[in-house]
Amino acid sequence: MNINWKIPPPRSGVLGMVDKLVGPGATRAELALQTFLPVVAGIAAPLYTSHVVEGWSLIQYVVCSLLAFDITGGVITNSY
């Protein structure tokens, strides 16, 4: 296995914004992983919380979802 440590420049346009968010040169599998797991966490966290905690407002569930999405995405993106 040959690893190329040179980071490619970001593409232009919308794809360039994606490159800056997830890292230029990410493969399809990496992009899928960085998208799928945070979405699952963003859905699962407030669903789990709704069964465990009583009395949360809608904004608390939204913040819970956003935090779960963001933290999971950061862990996945920075782990490889």
Biopython code that builds the backbone (N, CA, C, O; Angstrom):
import numpy as np
from Bio.PDB.StructureBuilder import StructureBuilder

atoms = [
    (1, "MET", "N", (0.839, -1.170, 0.000)),
    (1, "MET", "CA", (0.000, 0.000, 0.000)),
    (1, "MET", "C", (0.886, 1.234, 0.000)),
    (1, "MET", "O", (1.806, 1.352, 0.809)),
    (2, "ASN", "N", (0.605, 2.134, -0.897)),
    (2, "ASN", "CA", (1.376, 3.361, -1.030)),
    (2, "ASN", "C", (0.501, 4.535, -0.601)),
    (2, "ASN", "O", (-0.571, 4.750, -1.168)),
    (3, "ILE", "N", (0.953, 5.294, 0.397)),
    (3, "ILE", "CA", (0.189, 6.419, 0.902)),
    (3, "ILE", "C", (0.792, 7.709, 0.375)),
    (3, "ILE", "O", (1.993, 7.947, 0.498)),
    (4, "ASN", "N", (-0.066, 8.543, -0.218)),
    (4, "ASN", "CA", (0.344, 9.852, -0.703)),
    (4, "ASN", "C", (-0.037, 10.878, 0.367)),
    (4, "ASN", "O", (-1.220, 11.134, 0.589)),
    (5, "TRP", "N", (0.960, 11.463, 1.026)),
    (5, "TRP", "CA", (0.706, 12.390, 2.121)),
    (5, "TRP", "C", (0.475, 13.818, 1.660)),
    (5, "TRP", "O", (0.240, 14.701, 2.484)),
    (6, "LYS", "N", (0.537, 14.060, 0.359)),
    (6, "LYS", "CA", (0.317, 15.406, -0.153)),
    (6, "LYS", "C", (-1.187, 15.671, -0.242)),
    (6, "LYS", "O", (-1.913, 14.922, -0.895)),
    (7, "ILE", "N", (-1.650, 16.730, 0.411)),
    (7, "ILE", "CA", (-3.070, 17.069, 0.429)),
    (7, "ILE", "C", (-3.418, 17.808, -0.858)),
    (7, "ILE", "O", (-2.776, 18.805, -1.189)),
    (8, "PRO", "N", (-4.430, 17.330, -1.592)),
    (8, "PRO", "CA", (-4.819, 18.012, -2.823)),
    (8, "PRO", "C", (-5.519, 19.331, -2.499)),
    (8, "PRO", "O", (-6.110, 19.470, -1.428)),
    (9, "PRO", "N", (-5.456, 20.297, -3.411)),
    (9, "PRO", "CA", (-6.152, 21.562, -3.161)),
    (9, "PRO", "C", (-7.668, 21.354, -3.236)),
    (9, "PRO", "O", (-8.132, 20.476, -3.962)),
    (10, "PRO", "N", (-8.438, 22.148, -2.496)),
    (10, "PRO", "CA", (-9.889, 22.023, -2.572)),
    (10, "PRO", "C", (-10.404, 22.389, -3.965)),
    (10, "PRO", "O", (-9.823, 23.224, -4.659)),
    (11, "ARG", "N", (-11.492, 21.753, -4.352)),
    (11, "ARG", "CA", (-12.120, 22.062, -5.643)),
    (11, "ARG", "C", (-12.817, 23.407, -5.554)),
    (11, "ARG", "O", (-12.900, 23.996, -4.477)),
    (12, "SER", "N", (-13.311, 23.890, -6.666)),
    (12, "SER", "CA", (-13.997, 25.189, -6.673)),
    (12, "SER", "C", (-15.505, 24.971, -6.517)),
    (12, "SER", "O", (-16.019, 23.880, -6.764)),
    (13, "GLY", "N", (-16.191, 26.025, -6.106)),
    (13, "GLY", "CA", (-17.638, 25.988, -5.992)),
    (13, "GLY", "C", (-18.120, 25.266, -4.754)),
    (13, "GLY", "O", (-17.455, 25.258, -3.718)),
    (14, "VAL", "N", (-19.303, 24.654, -4.879)),
    (14, "VAL", "CA", (-19.924, 23.960, -3.756)),
    (14, "VAL", "C", (-19.071, 22.780, -3.314)),
    (14, "VAL", "O", (-18.952, 22.515, -2.117)),
    (15, "LEU", "N", (-18.478, 22.070, -4.266)),
    (15, "LEU", "CA", (-17.622, 20.936, -3.912)),
    (15, "LEU", "C", (-16.405, 21.392, -3.117)),
    (15, "LEU", "O", (-15.891, 20.642, -2.286)),
    (16, "GLY", "N", (-15.945, 22.601, -3.360)),
    (16, "GLY", "CA", (-14.846, 23.160, -2.577)),
    (16, "GLY", "C", (-15.237, 23.401, -1.137)),
    (16, "GLY", "O", (-14.429, 23.214, -0.228)),
    (17, "MET", "N", (-16.492, 23.823, -0.923)),
    (17, "MET", "CA", (-16.976, 24.000, 0.451)),
    (17, "MET", "C", (-17.057, 22.648, 1.160)),
    (17, "MET", "O", (-16.744, 22.548, 2.346)),
    (18, "VAL", "N", (-17.476, 21.613, 0.435)),
    (18, "VAL", "CA", (-17.507, 20.267, 1.013)),
    (18, "VAL", "C", (-16.092, 19.813, 1.352)),
    (18, "VAL", "O", (-15.856, 19.237, 2.414)),
    (19, "ASP", "N", (-15.148, 20.075, 0.441)),
    (19, "ASP", "CA", (-13.749, 19.718, 0.698)),
    (19, "ASP", "C", (-13.212, 20.401, 1.949)),
    (19, "ASP", "O", (-12.486, 19.787, 2.731)),
    (20, "LYS", "N", (-13.563, 21.657, 2.139)),
    (20, "LYS", "CA", (-13.081, 22.389, 3.310)),
    (20, "LYS", "C", (-13.713, 21.871, 4.598)),
    (20, "LYS", "O", (-13.112, 21.964, 5.668)),
    (21, "LEU", "N", (-14.918, 21.327, 4.497)),
    (21, "LEU", "CA", (-15.609, 20.812, 5.666)),
    (21, "LEU", "C", (-15.098, 19.433, 6.064)),
    (21, "LEU", "O", (-14.845, 19.190, 7.244)),
    (22, "VAL", "N", (-14.943, 18.526, 5.103)),
    (22, "VAL", "CA", (-14.568, 17.142, 5.415)),
    (22, "VAL", "C", (-13.123, 16.818, 5.073)),
    (22, "VAL", "O", (-12.620, 15.762, 5.455)),
    (23, "GLY", "N", (-12.465, 17.691, 4.373)),
    (23, "GLY", "CA", (-11.069, 17.454, 3.995)),
    (23, "GLY", "C", (-10.954, 17.122, 2.524)),
    (23, "GLY", "O", (-11.648, 16.232, 2.032)),
    (24, "PRO", "N", (-10.088, 17.823, 1.816)),
    (24, "PRO", "CA", (-9.923, 17.547, 0.388)),
    (24, "PRO", "C", (-9.346, 16.153, 0.163)),
    (24, "PRO", "O", (-8.498, 15.686, 0.923)),
    (25, "GLY", "N", (-9.814, 15.510, -0.879)),
    (25, "GLY", "CA", (-9.307, 14.188, -1.220)),
    (25, "GLY", "C", (-10.021, 13.051, -0.520)),
    (25, "GLY", "O", (-9.577, 11.905, -0.604)),
    (26, "ALA", "N", (-11.120, 13.337, 0.172)),
    (26, "ALA", "CA", (-11.863, 12.276, 0.863)),
    (26, "ALA", "C", (-12.513, 11.352, -0.166)),
    (26, "ALA", "O", (-13.032, 11.807, -1.185)),
    (27, "THR", "N", (-12.479, 10.070, 0.111)),
    (27, "THR", "CA", (-13.085, 9.098, -0.797)),
    (27, "THR", "C", (-14.601, 9.061, -0.576)),
    (27, "THR", "O", (-15.119, 9.651, 0.373)),
    (28, "ARG", "N", (-15.297, 8.357, -1.470)),
    (28, "ARG", "CA", (-16.752, 8.229, -1.324)),
    (28, "ARG", "C", (-17.118, 7.523, -0.020)),
    (28, "ARG", "O", (-18.085, 7.896, 0.644)),
    (29, "ALA", "N", (-16.352, 6.518, 0.337)),
    (29, "ALA", "CA", (-16.611, 5.799, 1.585)),
    (29, "ALA", "C", (-16.435, 6.722, 2.789)),
    (29, "ALA", "O", (-17.232, 6.674, 3.726)),
    (30, "GLU", "N", (-15.405, 7.556, 2.771)),
    (30, "GLU", "CA", (-15.182, 8.493, 3.872)),
    (30, "GLU", "C", (-16.310, 9.521, 3.946)),
    (30, "GLU", "O", (-16.782, 9.846, 5.035)),
    (31, "LEU", "N", (-16.738, 10.027, 2.804)),
    (31, "LEU", "CA", (-17.844, 10.986, 2.783)),
    (31, "LEU", "C", (-19.132, 10.352, 3.292)),
    (31, "LEU", "O", (-19.891, 10.983, 4.027)),
    (32, "ALA", "N", (-19.379, 9.100, 2.900)),
    (32, "ALA", "CA", (-20.582, 8.402, 3.363)),
    (32, "ALA", "C", (-20.541, 8.208, 4.874)),
    (32, "ALA", "O", (-21.543, 8.411, 5.559)),
    (33, "LEU", "N", (-19.386, 7.816, 5.386)),
    (33, "LEU", "CA", (-19.233, 7.611, 6.823)),
    (33, "LEU", "C", (-19.403, 8.921, 7.582)),
    (33, "LEU", "O", (-20.030, 8.950, 8.641)),
    (34, "GLN", "N", (-18.849, 10.001, 7.045)),
    (34, "GLN", "CA", (-18.929, 11.301, 7.700)),
    (34, "GLN", "C", (-20.323, 11.900, 7.613)),
    (34, "GLN", "O", (-20.628, 12.852, 8.332)),
    (35, "THR", "N", (-21.166, 11.369, 6.758)),
    (35, "THR", "CA", (-22.531, 11.858, 6.633)),
    (35, "THR", "C", (-23.515, 10.957, 7.370)),
    (35, "THR", "O", (-24.376, 11.445, 8.103)),
    (36, "PHE", "N", (-23.393, 9.647, 7.180)),
    (36, "PHE", "CA", (-24.369, 8.706, 7.707)),
    (36, "PHE", "C", (-24.379, 8.657, 9.235)),
    (36, "PHE", "O", (-25.442, 8.778, 9.845)),
    (37, "LEU", "N", (-23.234, 8.484, 9.852)),
    (37, "LEU", "CA", (-23.187, 8.349, 11.311)),
    (37, "LEU", "C", (-23.655, 9.606, 12.051)),
    (37, "LEU", "O", (-24.398, 9.478, 13.024)),
    (38, "PRO", "N", (-23.257, 10.814, 11.637)),
    (38, "PRO", "CA", (-23.792, 11.999, 12.322)),
    (38, "PRO", "C", (-25.308, 12.142, 12.166)),
    (38, "PRO", "O", (-25.984, 12.577, 13.097)),
    (39, "VAL", "N", (-25.845, 11.782, 11.003)),
    (39, "VAL", "CA", (-27.299, 11.860, 10.815)),
    (39, "VAL", "C", (-27.992, 10.875, 11.749)),
    (39, "VAL", "O", (-28.998, 11.213, 12.374)),
    (40, "VAL", "N", (-27.463, 9.666, 11.846)),
    (40, "VAL", "CA", (-28.038, 8.671, 12.761)),
    (40, "VAL", "C", (-27.981, 9.178, 14.200)),
    (40, "VAL", "O", (-28.957, 9.054, 14.940)),
    (41, "ALA", "N", (-26.853, 9.742, 14.597)),
    (41, "ALA", "CA", (-26.716, 10.264, 15.960)),
    (41, "ALA", "C", (-27.656, 11.442, 16.194)),
    (41, "ALA", "O", (-28.234, 11.575, 17.273)),
    (42, "GLY", "N", (-27.810, 12.295, 15.183)),
    (42, "GLY", "CA", (-28.704, 13.447, 15.308)),
    (42, "GLY", "C", (-30.159, 13.054, 15.444)),
    (42, "GLY", "O", (-30.953, 13.810, 16.004)),
    (43, "ILE", "N", (-30.526, 11.883, 14.941)),
    (43, "ILE", "CA", (-31.890, 11.375, 15.091)),
    (43, "ILE", "C", (-32.027, 10.567, 16.381)),
    (43, "ILE", "O", (-33.022, 10.690, 17.095)),
    (44, "ALA", "N", (-31.030, 9.745, 16.673)),
    (44, "ALA", "CA", (-31.116, 8.831, 17.818)),
    (44, "ALA", "C", (-31.047, 9.559, 19.163)),
    (44, "ALA", "O", (-31.751, 9.178, 20.098)),
    (45, "ALA", "N", (-30.225, 10.584, 19.278)),
    (45, "ALA", "CA", (-30.046, 11.262, 20.569)),
    (45, "ALA", "C", (-31.344, 11.864, 21.105)),
    (45, "ALA", "O", (-31.696, 11.604, 22.255)),
    (46, "PRO", "N", (-32.069, 12.659, 20.315)),
    (46, "PRO", "CA", (-33.320, 13.193, 20.874)),
    (46, "PRO", "C", (-34.397, 12.119, 21.071)),
    (46, "PRO", "O", (-35.220, 12.233, 21.979)),
    (47, "LEU", "N", (-34.399, 11.078, 20.230)),
    (47, "LEU", "CA", (-35.364, 9.994, 20.443)),
    (47, "LEU", "C", (-35.094, 9.281, 21.762)),
    (47, "LEU", "O", (-36.019, 9.006, 22.526)),
    (48, "TYR", "N", (-33.836, 8.984, 22.025)),
    (48, "TYR", "CA", (-33.465, 8.349, 23.290)),
    (48, "TYR", "C", (-33.800, 9.271, 24.463)),
    (48, "TYR", "O", (-34.347, 8.830, 25.474)),
    (49, "THR", "N", (-33.472, 10.530, 24.319)),
    (49, "THR", "CA", (-33.706, 11.492, 25.384)),
    (49, "THR", "C", (-35.196, 11.627, 25.686)),
    (49, "THR", "O", (-35.581, 11.796, 26.843)),
    (50, "SER", "N", (-36.028, 11.554, 24.659)),
    (50, "SER", "CA", (-37.473, 11.693, 24.884)),
    (50, "SER", "C", (-38.031, 10.553, 25.737)),
    (50, "SER", "O", (-39.061, 10.718, 26.390)),
    (51, "HIS", "N", (-37.359, 9.401, 25.737)),
    (51, "HIS", "CA", (-37.804, 8.281, 26.557)),
    (51, "HIS", "C", (-37.212, 8.312, 27.968)),
    (51, "HIS", "O", (-37.749, 7.684, 28.880)),
    (52, "VAL", "N", (-36.117, 9.033, 28.146)),
    (52, "VAL", "CA", (-35.416, 9.038, 29.434)),
    (52, "VAL", "C", (-35.731, 10.282, 30.257)),
    (52, "VAL", "O", (-35.873, 10.201, 31.477)),
    (53, "VAL", "N", (-35.839, 11.422, 29.601)),
    (53, "VAL", "CA", (-36.017, 12.700, 30.297)),
    (53, "VAL", "C", (-37.421, 13.228, 30.019)),
    (53, "VAL", "O", (-37.913, 13.139, 28.894)),
    (54, "GLU", "N", (-38.051, 13.769, 31.032)),
    (54, "GLU", "CA", (-39.374, 14.359, 30.854)),
    (54, "GLU", "C", (-39.298, 15.877, 30.927)),
    (54, "GLU", "O", (-38.480, 16.436, 31.658)),
    (55, "GLY", "N", (-40.149, 16.523, 30.173)),
    (55, "GLY", "CA", (-40.297, 17.967, 30.300)),
    (55, "GLY", "C", (-39.367, 18.818, 29.455)),
    (55, "GLY", "O", (-39.253, 20.018, 29.706)),
    (56, "TRP", "N", (-38.702, 18.248, 28.470)),
    (56, "TRP", "CA", (-37.846, 19.066, 27.612)),
    (56, "TRP", "C", (-38.700, 19.835, 26.614)),
    (56, "TRP", "O", (-39.741, 19.351, 26.168)),
    (57, "SER", "N", (-38.250, 21.039, 26.267)),
    (57, "SER", "CA", (-38.926, 21.828, 25.250)),
    (57, "SER", "C", (-38.392, 21.435, 23.870)),
    (57, "SER", "O", (-37.401, 20.714, 23.753)),
    (58, "LEU", "N", (-39.055, 21.914, 22.855)),
    (58, "LEU", "CA", (-38.639, 21.623, 21.484)),
    (58, "LEU", "C", (-37.219, 22.125, 21.222)),
    (58, "LEU", "O", (-36.437, 21.448, 20.554)),
    (59, "ILE", "N", (-36.885, 23.291, 21.735)),
    (59, "ILE", "CA", (-35.547, 23.840, 21.501)),
    (59, "ILE", "C", (-34.474, 22.960, 22.138)),
    (59, "ILE", "O", (-33.376, 22.842, 21.593)),
    (60, "GLN", "N", (-34.768, 22.347, 23.271)),
    (60, "GLN", "CA", (-33.794, 21.460, 23.896)),
    (60, "GLN", "C", (-33.560, 20.208, 23.038)),
    (60, "GLN", "O", (-32.431, 19.730, 22.927)),
    (61, "TYR", "N", (-34.622, 19.687, 22.438)),
    (61, "TYR", "CA", (-34.459, 18.543, 21.542)),
    (61, "TYR", "C", (-33.677, 18.926, 20.289)),
    (61, "TYR", "O", (-32.863, 18.141, 19.803)),
    (62, "VAL", "N", (-33.914, 20.116, 19.768)),
    (62, "VAL", "CA", (-33.178, 20.586, 18.586)),
    (62, "VAL", "C", (-31.700, 20.747, 18.910)),
    (62, "VAL", "O", (-30.843, 20.329, 18.132)),
    (63, "VAL", "N", (-31.398, 21.352, 20.058)),
    (63, "VAL", "CA", (-29.997, 21.526, 20.470)),
    (63, "VAL", "C", (-29.342, 20.167, 20.695)),
    (63, "VAL", "O", (-28.189, 19.965, 20.314)),
    (64, "CYS", "N", (-30.060, 19.244, 21.304)),
    (64, "CYS", "CA", (-29.544, 17.884, 21.514)),
    (64, "CYS", "C", (-29.204, 17.229, 20.179)),
    (64, "CYS", "O", (-28.152, 16.605, 20.041)),
    (65, "SER", "N", (-30.085, 17.369, 19.208)),
    (65, "SER", "CA", (-29.861, 16.790, 17.884)),
    (65, "SER", "C", (-28.654, 17.423, 17.198)),
    (65, "SER", "O", (-27.816, 16.721, 16.632)),
    (66, "LEU", "N", (-28.569, 18.746, 17.249)),
    (66, "LEU", "CA", (-27.444, 19.438, 16.611)),
    (66, "LEU", "C", (-26.112, 19.082, 17.262)),
    (66, "LEU", "O", (-25.114, 18.879, 16.571)),
    (67, "LEU", "N", (-26.098, 19.006, 18.577)),
    (67, "LEU", "CA", (-24.861, 18.635, 19.272)),
    (67, "LEU", "C", (-24.444, 17.203, 18.948)),
    (67, "LEU", "O", (-23.265, 16.934, 18.719)),
    (68, "ALA", "N", (-25.405, 16.293, 18.929)),
    (68, "ALA", "CA", (-25.089, 14.895, 18.596)),
    (68, "ALA", "C", (-24.546, 14.803, 17.177)),
    (68, "ALA", "O", (-23.577, 14.084, 16.931)),
    (69, "PHE", "N", (-25.157, 15.520, 16.246)),
    (69, "PHE", "CA", (-24.697, 15.537, 14.859)),
    (69, "PHE", "C", (-23.283, 16.104, 14.767)),
    (69, "PHE", "O", (-22.410, 15.512, 14.132)),
    (70, "ASP", "N", (-23.064, 17.251, 15.404)),
    (70, "ASP", "CA", (-21.771, 17.929, 15.316)),
    (70, "ASP", "C", (-20.655, 17.143, 15.989)),
    (70, "ASP", "O", (-19.571, 17.002, 15.423)),
    (71, "ILE", "N", (-20.902, 16.637, 17.172)),
    (71, "ILE", "CA", (-19.856, 15.905, 17.893)),
    (71, "ILE", "C", (-19.508, 14.612, 17.178)),
    (71, "ILE", "O", (-18.331, 14.281, 17.031)),
    (72, "THR", "N", (-20.526, 13.873, 16.728)),
    (72, "THR", "CA", (-20.264, 12.628, 16.002)),
    (72, "THR", "C", (-19.522, 12.904, 14.697)),
    (72, "THR", "O", (-18.587, 12.180, 14.354)),
    (73, "GLY", "N", (-19.922, 13.929, 13.976)),
    (73, "GLY", "CA", (-19.224, 14.285, 12.744)),
    (73, "GLY", "C", (-17.778, 14.668, 12.989)),
    (73, "GLY", "O", (-16.893, 14.304, 12.214)),
    (74, "GLY", "N", (-17.536, 15.405, 14.067)),
    (74, "GLY", "CA", (-16.164, 15.780, 14.396)),
    (74, "GLY", "C", (-15.306, 14.600, 14.772)),
    (74, "GLY", "O", (-14.143, 14.519, 14.377)),
    (75, "VAL", "N", (-15.875, 13.676, 15.542)),
    (75, "VAL", "CA", (-15.119, 12.481, 15.932)),
    (75, "VAL", "C", (-14.769, 11.664, 14.696)),
    (75, "VAL", "O", (-13.621, 11.248, 14.538)),
    (76, "ILE", "N", (-15.729, 11.430, 13.828)),
    (76, "ILE", "CA", (-15.488, 10.634, 12.622)),
    (76, "ILE", "C", (-14.486, 11.333, 11.705)),
    (76, "ILE", "O", (-13.567, 10.691, 11.196)),
    (77, "THR", "N", (-14.650, 12.623, 11.490)),
    (77, "THR", "CA", (-13.762, 13.358, 10.577)),
    (77, "THR", "C", (-12.332, 13.399, 11.088)),
    (77, "THR", "O", (-11.392, 13.290, 10.301)),
    (78, "ASN", "N", (-12.152, 13.555, 12.391)),
    (78, "ASN", "CA", (-10.807, 13.678, 12.948)),
    (78, "ASN", "C", (-10.160, 12.353, 13.321)),
    (78, "ASN", "O", (-9.009, 12.326, 13.756)),
    (79, "SER", "N", (-10.881, 11.265, 13.157)),
    (79, "SER", "CA", (-10.344, 9.979, 13.606)),
    (79, "SER", "C", (-9.461, 9.271, 12.586)),
    (79, "SER", "O", (-8.749, 8.333, 12.945)),
    (80, "TYR", "N", (-9.488, 9.682, 11.359)),
    (80, "TYR", "CA", (-8.647, 8.996, 10.373)),
    (80, "TYR", "C", (-7.570, 9.866, 9.823)),
    (80, "TYR", "O", (-6.787, 9.422, 8.984)),
]
sb = StructureBuilder()
sb.init_structure("model")
sb.init_model(0)
sb.init_chain("A")
sb.init_seg("    ")
for serial, (resi, resn, name, xyz) in enumerate(atoms, 1):
    if name == "N":
        sb.init_residue(resn, " ", resi, " ")
    sb.init_atom(name, np.array(xyz, "f"), 0.0, 1.0, " ", f" {name:<3s}", serial, name[0])
structure = sb.get_structure()
